[in-house]
Amino acid sequence: MLKKITVLFLVFLLVLPVSADRKKYIDNSERMAFAEIGSVQTNAKAVILIEAKSGRVLYSKNSDTKLPVASTTKIMTTLLTLESGNLDDPFIVDKDAIFVEGSTMGLCVGDVVTKRTLCYGMLLPSGNDAANAAAIKIAGSYEAFAKMMNERAEKIGMSHTEFISPSGLDDNAGASTYDMALLTKEALRNSDFVSICSTPKALVNFGNPPYDRYLFNTNKLLEQYPDSVGVKTGFTDKAGRCLVSAATKNGVTLICVTLNDPDDWRDHGQLYDTAFPYLENVEIIEPENMYVPVVGMKVDELPIYTKQKVTTGTFNGIALENVTYKLIIPPFIYPPKTEIQIGYLEYYINGMLSDRVEVFVNS
């Protein structure tokens, strides 16, 4: 297999100048939007609302304050489980992992499960047994898994976070709402995660011997807010009610996080209803003239292309963010007989990863 290299393109998204009058209109319109979104009153101890692709903060209160996050911790545990591979291989759960306090998915000694089933168990009924079983299967111990969690958090940019357990029962751990929004932004790039967290109920198969049964989602926002796509609830006496949610409307996805909020269902819905009317979905133009070196042909290089459109939500449909691209391809290829995928194109908005799409080449 050819060794991959990284090529960095620095490209500004805007190719047409914005007139001074238009720029003034945009600035005034954004100020009005931020003023209205900022007028929403919540009872949360900490809250944040961001646009999911760009990471742009639309509303925040105490967003850098580290607080207990309860079972929303399972967003990280689920993401690591999905990324660990072999999701549908059956195995017997660790007998000690399943004896836990609080909510469970109903695991018993000797049960045969898969990692995918445990992910449903974590994101729907918020099973502490599922989180523990996944951690032991992947890392061998809770301590080793917590280390994986914190290492992944650091890569995401979660600078006000400390994970101690896979379930979130330990109130000495915690994170900021901004960090949890970053984590959710990353998790929503995983199609399996989105499919699971947006499911009101799921038919799964586990047991000894395995049999079919339903798991039900604790996230009432999936029913109360039609545009909701998840994500995770949480509660302990110390953390209070915690909710991480996402909603998509007209192609724009927003992420909302509230910690210690007694009225979280209402607050999330109100923030979404206030923010969505100001946002429009725009396509991010990919860089021009992308090529890969080729050997064994009359030409020295072949053009590279993508098949997927990348969009982001912006005020007034005008994307003012600075966009850069990273092209991840081999240093050269041999002449392809048919169309082949050779790497990826990553989109960054204001230095933050937005999307990663496949790139192709054809002779």
VOLOFI-64475 format. One record per residue (C-alpha): y, x, z. Coordinates in pm, whole numbers, plus 50000, padded with zeros to 5 digits. Example, Ala and Ser with C-alpha at 12.3 -4.5 7.8 and 13.67 -1.06 7.14 Angstrom:
BEGIN
495505123050780498945136750714
***
This chain:
BEGIN
500005000050000503455012949913505705023050200508735000350232512315012150261515464993850357518534992350135521734977950282524234959150069527654951250210528994920950027531664895450114530624859550052533994848149924534594858449566537544835549503540814840249691541904812849928545514803249885547894806150179548374768350186544604762350176544034788650448546644771550666544924738150612541544753050706542944769251021544644736951129541534716451058539364740451260541784739051551541564701051545537754702751534537514727151823539974706252023537914674651981534564691652047536104709052347537274675852489533674664552546533024662552920529624672953053528144675953399526204707353310526644738753514526504757853186526444745952825526724759052471526704744152120526224766951818525704763851443522134775851395522454797351082525644816551161525374815351540528994803951554529894790051896531434755251872531544746552244530784765652561531144765052938529854793253157527784804052857527264839752984526254829453336522624837853416520864807353564517284795753617515974780353294512714764753421510234754953148512604762452862511134797152921508174784152720510254787552402509764825052431506124821952539505374799352242507204821851996505234852552111502004832652091502724821351736503614856951636500404871251788498214858751501494704843951484496114810551592493024790151512490324812651656488584794851947488194811652287487464802352648490524800152873490834823653168489544804253469492304816353702495164809653457494704772153456495154765753829498904760253843501544738354002503594713453807502994699753459499794707853269498064700252941494844693253131492874725553090489654728853293487334757853368485284767053061487514748952813487494761852456490964762452299492964779752027496364796152055497814769151831496564742252069498114760852362501454760752175501254722852151500374722552521503464742952605506044725352390504904689152430503674682152788505174715352908501824727853032502104756253280498354760753237498864765252862501564791552916499434811053161496334809152941498294821652639499804850452836496434862552963494844859552619497624879252451498594905452710495804905752969498124899853265501304880853352503164913453418502284927553077503274895152908506594893853095507284928752964506634916152610508974886852673511824909152789511314933952507511494905652253514584891852429516294925652397515564926752023517074892151981520214903152167519664883552488521724905252723521874880953020518164873453050515214882753269511784867153225509244870153506506564844453423505294827953103505864792953244509344795653399508244784453745509764815553906513394806553981514284843154035514184847053658516944833553439519044834453125522424823452999522904793652772524134817352500520954837852526518784806652514520684795452203519984829352041516304825852132516164791151983517934803251668515174829051630512374804251711513634778951454513034804851182509304800951256507984770851063505044766051301507414764551597509594738351426506584717151333505274717151690508504712251887509604683051667506354663751717506584633451953502814633051999499984654051860496234650151826494644682651949491104694152011489974713452319487554710752608483954719852699482754709652449486034704252258487054668552178490124651352030492924639252256496664632752236499464652852392502894636452434506304653252413508544652152723511644655552504513114620152495515884631952263513364630451977513424592552021517004587952139518704609451873517314603851521518464637751388516814657451670514224683951582513244694551937513214717952128512214720452499512824704152837512664720453179513034711953546512654727453890514454718654211516564750154188517184749753811517854712453789517454695253455517444720253167517414710752801517374730952481517694709552171518394712051801519474685951549519834686451170522184664250971523144667550604521544701850592523444715350894521514724751209523124726951553521614740651873522654728252216521654742652555522494727452893521424741453230521484721753555522714690053385521804656253539522904637653224521524660552957520284634352707523744618552685525594651852679523564666052391523954634352186527694632852248528214669252150526234664151829528094632251739531424649751791530634681751601528614670451299531434651651118533434683951091530644704750937529464707550578526554726450430527394754150182525194777549983525424814850048525464833149716522874860949693523994895949585524094903149213522254930649025519244935649250516664959149095513524978149193512545011649034509415009348815507145036748679504985034848368507355013948160510015020647899512635007848143513435025148473513884993548679513194956348686515434928348816514594912149150515134875149216514704849249490513514813149470515054799249787518604787949848520224798550174522894776850332525054775750641527204749350807530954755450794534164736350856535524719550542532694733650333534454767350310532464797650426534844823150572532194843750750531484879550651528034880850491525894912050445522464915950296519474938150360516954942550079513514953250201511404965449906509074994249809510705026649681509105018849341506444996749184503964998848896504344974148609503284939748736500934919348516502294886948656505024876048893504594892349233506404891649565507554926749656509614922349970512374903150141516114897250130517754892450470521074874550508523394884050796526484864050896528924883651111526154908651179523664882151296520434875351104520664841350936517744839450691514904860150546513624850250201510994864349968512014884149660509994885749338509694906349022508074900048684507584922548384
***
